[in-house]
Amino acid sequence: MDLIREGIGGAYLTQSLQEWQYNYLIKYKKASRQQLNITWNSFLEYCLLKEMPLTLSQVPAAQQLELITKIWNLGENILQEAPWMGLYILSRAEELPALTKIEEFLIEIMAPLLHPPEKARWQPPYRVSILDGRDIHDNFIPGDMHQVAPSVVCVHDRRLAGVYGGIFMNNAPKTLLYHNQCLGRAQTEKCDINLTFEDSSVTIQSNQVELTRLGEHYSYLLCSSGQLLVSAVDSQRIWQVVAG
């Protein structure tokens, strides 16, 4: 109870489940946030309010406090990390098999995003795909972009204050998530690559790549993993060029 009170006082817990929601949880166990009609504000809140009540009854009494303390410490540490971490972990929360396996779960989903990529070879063939900013926010207009982790990019909305997008590039399809603050400090890596933009195309080194319907580009980001992200002056889309 002391941890719960601390969580409320520290704004880690901002809501509670109603009786019908707990009854639904007990009946269906893995009820989604849509079924519960709730939006979780953090992974810690998700674990304490949804998973903990279902888990404690299955854990020996002598181990319950240890489990609660572990969940609390992990959840609080995540809240103190760069915002992209909590955002991404929360987006995958419903894949958590059990609170007793939380450490293995976090390692499994985070390792691909944190693993340093192999040095990019900026050579053809180049593959082009398009990401839709509306998957981040209905009115999202991509602006400045920067890497916050080896496979994570933060995109600022160029018009709306407090609107940011996260592109998690190690996933297929790419995961696009909305957040109300910048996702972290820029991780600047020097890429000595010659780029020349023309109408709806970019020349990488000496190889021209068509960017259909791009028109005039607004901003771009060269990623250390061998990817180029380009936004347009008058579009909600982001063009992604992958080398090799």
Beta strands, then each sheet from edge to edge (+ up, - down):
strand 1: 127-132
strand 2: 142-149
strand 3: 152-157
strand 4: 164-168
strand 5: 175-179
strand 6: 195-198
strand 7: 201-204
strand 8: 207-210
strand 9: 217-223
strand 10: 227-232
strand 11: 237-242
sheet 1: 1+ 11- 10+ 9-
sheet 2: 2+ 3- 4+ 5-
sheet 3: 6+ 7- 8+
end
